[in-house]
Amino acid sequence: KKMLSKKKRPVDKAFAFAGHQKNDPDADPARILTLDLETTGLTADAEIIQLSIMNGFGQVLLNRYFRPIHTERWDEAMEVNHITPEQVAHEDPFILGHEVSRLFMDADLIVGYGTFNDIERLYESGVVLPDRDIYLDLAEAFSLIHYKETKTITYDKLRNCAAYYGYDNRRSWHDSLTDTDATLFCFHQMLEDDRAIFKKRRYPAALRITGVFVVFKNPNPLAKS
C-alpha cells in the first residue's frame, strides 16, 4: 500500500547534515523510515495506541492500533487523537518491539517530527534502538527556517510545515498515518530547500543535548500536528 503524495520523489538528492552537503547518490529510500505514533497521554506511563512507519518510497510498512494494558481512559489525549477506548478494545497490546527493532536496525535514517518524543516512548515500550547517528527531527529543521523568516524562536506544528510546502491533506491530523505521510512529504521538500539544515542525532544521547535541541523540543507532543 502506498500513500506517497504526488509531489514526492524518490530520494536521490544530496543530504544536508549540520550545514554541509553530503552527496549520497546511492541512498536507498527503502532504508529511510518516517514514523509517528499516538499515545494515551504525556506521562511516563503513557501507552502507545497507534504506530505508523513508512519508508522513503512512501510504502506503509506498519500501521496498527493497540489496546493499552494499564490505561482505561485517556480523555485528554482523546480530544487530540480522537482514538477512543472502544475503537481499540479488541486490538492487541503493543507487543511489536522485536518487529519495530528489526526495521530500525536496518535503517540508514529515521525521520520524524518531534522525533525524540516518539523515539523515547518506543524505547520505554521495549523497542531496541540503533545506537547510531541516524535520527532526524524535521521540527528542528523547520523551526530554524521559520526563525530565519520571522526572527521568532518557536516550535512550529507539523500541519504548518506541511502547509508551507504545499501538502494536500484530505485526512485527519493526529492520525499517525496521516502525520507520517505528511512528515515524509516535508522531508522530500526540505531536501530541495537550501535553507533546510539537517542534524542527525543519536539516542539516547540526543535527550541529553543542551542548547539548540532543547529550544526546539516540542513542549506538547500530543499537539505536535
N, C-alpha and C positions, 0 to 999 in steps of 0.2 A: 504494500500500500504506500502511495506517495502523497505528500501534502506540499510538494515543492511549489512555492509561489512562482508565478510566471516570470517575474523579474530576476529570479535566482539563476545563477550559472554555476557549473561545476567549479570547484576550487582549483584554479590553475594560475592564480595571481601570486605575486610576491607577498610574503607576510611582513608586516611592520611590527617588530617587537622592540620595546624600550627605545623607540625613536630611530631604530636602524632597519634598513631593508635587509631581509633575509630571503634571498632568492631560493625558491624551492619548487622547481617545475615538476618534480616528481611527487609532490604532495598527494596523498591518496585520500580522496573525500570519504572513503569508507572507514578511514581511521580517525576522522574528525567527528566528535559527538557533541550534540547540543542536548540540554536537558532542562526539565522543570518539574517541580513537584508541588503538591498541596498537602497541608498537614492539619491537625486538629487544633493548632494554636501556636503560640510563640514560646511556651515554657520548655524547659529542658526535657520534660517527659512527653512532649507532643509526638504524635504518631503520624506516619505517612498514610494518606488515604488516596492519593493518586500520584503516579510517576509516569513520565513520558520521556523517551530518548529517541532521537533521530540521528542519522549520520549526515555527512556533508552533501550527499546526493538528495537529501530530503526524504529518504526512506524511513518509515517508522519501525524502529527496532523493538520498542516496548511502549505499550500504553495500557496501563492497568489501574483499576480501582482496588482498594484494600479495606478490609474491615479492621478497625482498631481493636486491640485486645483489652486495653485498660481504660479506654475512654468511651463513655456512653453518650455524652452530649458535647458539642463544640459550637455553641450558638454564635459566639463572636466570630470565629473563623468561617462559619457557615454563611454569615452575612457577606463575606468576601468571595468565597469559592463556590457557594451555592451547592455544596455536596452535603446531602442530608444523611443522618444515620440510617434511614430506611433505604436509601439508594445503595448503600454498601453493606447492608445487613447480611447478604448472602455471598459476599465476596470472601476470598481467602485473606488471612492476615498477611502482612508484609514478610514473606519468607524467601525473597528473591536475592538475598545477599550474595550468594555464590554466582548467580547469573549476571547480576549487575557488575560484580567484581571482575568477572571474565571480560565483559565488554570494556570496562575501564582499563584493564591491564593491557589490552590490545590497542588502546587508543594512542594516537600521537598528540591529540589536542582535545580538551574537554571545555566546551564553551557554555556559559550560562549568563543570566542577567541577575546580578546579585548572587553570583556563583557560589560563594563560600557559605552563605546561609544554607543552601541546598546540600552542598557537599558535607557540611558539618552534620546535618540531620541524617544523611545517608550513613556517615561514619558511626553515629550514635545508634543506628539501626542495624549495625553489623556488616556493613559493606566494607570490604578491604580495598583501600585506595592506593593507587600508584604513588610512590614516593619520588616523583619527578616533577620538573617544572613544566607542567602541561595544562595548568588550569588558567583559564582566561575569563575575566569578568568584563562583559561589554558595558555594564553600568558605569564602571570606572572610565572606560574609554569615551563613552558618550558624555559623561559629566564634564570631562575635560573639553570636549568640543563645545558643549553648552557654555562653559565658563569663558572660552575664547570669544563667544558671541555676546554674552550678557554681562561678563565680569562678575558673575554671581556663582559662588561655590554651592552647589546643591546636588542632591541625588535626584535624577530625573527618572520618571517611571518608564517602563518598557513600552507602554502604549504611546508615549510621547516620542520615544526614539523611533518606534515603528512608523508613526505618522510622519515624522521628519523625513524619513527615507521613502515614503510613499507606499507603505504596506497596505494591501487591500484585505481588510479583515471583515469577514462575514460571520464569524463565530463569536463565542462569548469569551471575554477576557477572564483570567483566573481559572480557566480550564487549562490544565497543564499541557495538553497537546497543542492548543492554540498558542500558548506562551512559548512553547518550544519551537513551533513553526515560525513565530514572529522573531524569536531570537536568532534562528538560522538566517532568516531574511536580512536582519540587521547586520549580522556577521558578514554576509556576502557584500552588502552595500558598503560597509566600512573598509573592506579590502580594497575598494576602489576610491575611498575617500583619503586623500593625502593628509588630512588633519587627524585621522584616527591613529592613536598611538596605543599599541597593544603591549601589555606586560604580562607574560606568563609567570605564574607563581606556583609554589609548591604547598601541598597540605601535609602536615598541619602548620608548617612554619608561617604560612600566609596569615593565619589567625593571630600571630604574634607580631606582625609587622606594625610598626608605628609610622605615622606620617600620612602620606597620600592615601594609602588604602583605607585607613581608619576614617579619613574625611569622607570617602565615598561609600563606605559600607552602609547598606540600607538600614535605616533605623526601624523600619517596619516591614519585615519580609512578607507579611500577609498581603500588603498593599503594593507589592513591587510592580504589578502590572498597571 
